[in-house]
Amino acid sequence: MCDGEIQKAGWHLILWHAFLRIFTPNLPTDCYFLMKQTKKMIDNRKTPLSVLPILLLLWALGGFPSLLMGQKTSPSFDFPEGKEGIAQMIEFTRDASRRQLRDLAYYLKPTPEEYPLAFKEPFIKNLRKYHKRLWKNVDVIIKPYTKAQTEALIWAASPSELEAYSTDDAQHFPGGYREIAQYMNEEVVFYRFRFVAPGRRIGSGYDAFVYLKGKWWFFPRPWMANL
């Protein structure tokens, strides 16, 4: 998302982007917001290039978002490992704006380096192809489908548990996981959750989430890659 905005906006934003990668901690949100607003002002010829360094300084100091849009700086997506981390992620989605939800999804989006850490060949090739189509054609947003879904159910399972459906948590994963369990790295724990209304078991589910290299990654519905 950020790279596409940079290419469209021009060379001066490339320098901005390089600066932000060093000095801005929440790059996915900041970069998207910065590229969108700056390109809009430049296209409308409302902001001469001579004032861009001043705006950049304000941004680096944390004042640009509130100055321009009256908004707070970007939220942190540094959720801890385990079910507690998933619970915090779920709580964040309840009050987040649509832009923040989109930024969260892109923050969780795996790069080619993460796929071999969670899955095995030759399944990775099909999964990456499926995810490429998904991220291109679908606005990936993690949120409850209805306001009534004020609670959430969280499950976690290893590949061997998913293949055997041997635990209560594993039995709450889609059946397709049994077919792809052989292609999942055994040392990785896979997480799934579902937004539900109080007292209900049916709702809007999201999978699979894995914690790798100190952060969460989202591999949407990997079991569909072989369909």
N, C-alpha and C positions, 0 to 999 in steps of 0.2 A: 504494500500500500504506500509506504513512505517513498520507496524508490521511484514508483510510477509518478508520484506527485512532483518529485524533484526533477525528473526528466522533462516534465511538461512545463515547469515553472522557469527553468533557465539556469545559467551557470552560477549566478549569484546565490541561488538557493543551495547549490551543491556545497559552497563554502559554509553556508549556515548549517547544513546537515552534518558536515565534518566537525564543526564546532560543538554541535549539540550532542554528538556521540560521545564526546569527552566530558562535557560539563552538565548534561541533563540526564538525571537518573531514570526517569520514566519515559524513555524515548518513544515507545509505540504511540502513546496518547499525545505527547508533546509534538512529535514530528508531524503527525496527522493534522493536528490543530494548526500548527505553524504554517505548514505548506498550504493548507486550505485558505486561511485568512490572508496570508501574505500574497499569494497568487491572485486572490480576488481583488485586493487593493491595487496591485500593480496593473492587472488587466483593466481596471476601471480608471487608471491613471490618477488615483487619489493619493498615492504615496510615492514621492520621488525617491530614487535609489539612494540619494545622499543621506536620507534619514534612517536607512535600514540598519546601519551599525548601532544607532541609538536604540532602536527597537530590539536588536539582538542583545544588547547589554541589559535592558530591562527584562528580557526573557530569561537570561542566565541568572539574574538576581531573583527571579520568581515573581516579578511584578507585571509582566506583559499580559498574562491571561486575565488578571483582574482588571488591568487598565483598559484592555480592549473589549472584553466581553463581560466583565463583572463576575467572573467565575473563579473558583478556587483552583489551585494547582492540581495536577493530575494525582489520582489515588495510587497507592502502592498495591501491586499484585503479588507481593511477597508472602504468599500463604504457606504455612508450615506443612510438613509431611504428614501423611496419615489421614484418617477420617476427620480429625480436627481441622486440617487444612481445607478439606473439601467443604466442611461445614462453614468455615469462614468465607470461602468463595461463594457459597450459596447465599449467605447473609449479605454479601456485597451486591449481588445481582438484584436484590429486592428493592433497593433505593437508588440504583445507578441509572443514569440517563442512557438513552439509546447509543449515544456516541461512546460512553464509557463501556457499555456492554460490547460494542463492536471492537473497541480497543482491547478489552479483555480477551476476546476470542482470538485476535491476531497475536496477542502476547503469548497465548497458549499454543499457537499454531506451530507444529514441528518443522524443523528444517531437515534436509536430507541426512544430516548427521545423527538425528535422534532415532530414525527408523530402525537401523541395525541394533540399537540398544534395547529396543522393545520387541522386535520381531526378527524372523529369519527369512532367508531366501529359500525358495523363489517367491514366497508370498509377498515380500516387500515390493517387488516390481508392480504387482497388481494393486496393492494397497496405495502406493504413491500415485498410480494412474487414477484410481478411484477418487482419492482425496483431491487431486488436481482439478478434476471436473467439479467436485463438490464445492471447493472454495471459490472456484470461478463463477459458478452459476447460482449459488445459494448464499444469502446473507446469513452467515453463521452467527447466531445470537443465542446465548445461554440465559434463559429466563423462564419463569412460570408462564404457562399458556393462559391462565386465568387468574384473576385477583383472589379467587377462593382458595388457590393452592398456596396456603400460608405455611405449610410444613414440608419437610423433605425426608426421604428415606435414603440411607447411604449403605452401599455394599462394597466389599473388597474380596478379591480372590486371586489365587495364583493360577498359572496355566494348568497345573496338574489337577487342581480342585475344579477348574472349569471343565476340563475334559471328562472328569468322572462325575461331575455334579454332586460332589461328596459333602458339601457344606450348605447350610441354609443360605449364606450369602451368595454362593455360586449359583444356586437355583433361581436367583433373581436376575441373572444375566440372560439375555436372549439366547435361545438354543443354538444359534449360529456359532457361538463361541466354542462349542464342543467340536465343531468341524475345523476351526483354525487354531485350537490350543496347541497342536504340534508345532506350529510356526511361531509361537510366542516364547520369549525367553523366560525360563523358569524362575530366575532370580528377581524378576519384576512383578510387582503387585499391581493388578488392574482394578480401577475403581469405577463405580457406576452410582448414579443417584437419580431420584425421581421426585419432582415436585408433586405434592398431593394436597388435597383438601383434608381438613381434620377428620379422622376416622375412616379415611378412604385408603385403598391400596393402589388404585389405578390413577395414573396421572401422566405428566410429561417427563420422559426419561432421557438421560444423557450419558453416553459412554463412548470411548473409554478414556479415563484419565490415568496418567502414570507420573510418578515423581522421579525425575532423572536430573543429574548434574545440578542439584540444589534448587530446582524449580519444577512447576507442574507443566505438563504437556497434554494436549487434547488430540486424540486420534479418533475422530468421529466414526462410530459404527464400523469398525474394521471387519466385522463378520460379513458385511455386504460386498466386500471387494471380490469375493469369489462367486457371486451370484450371476 
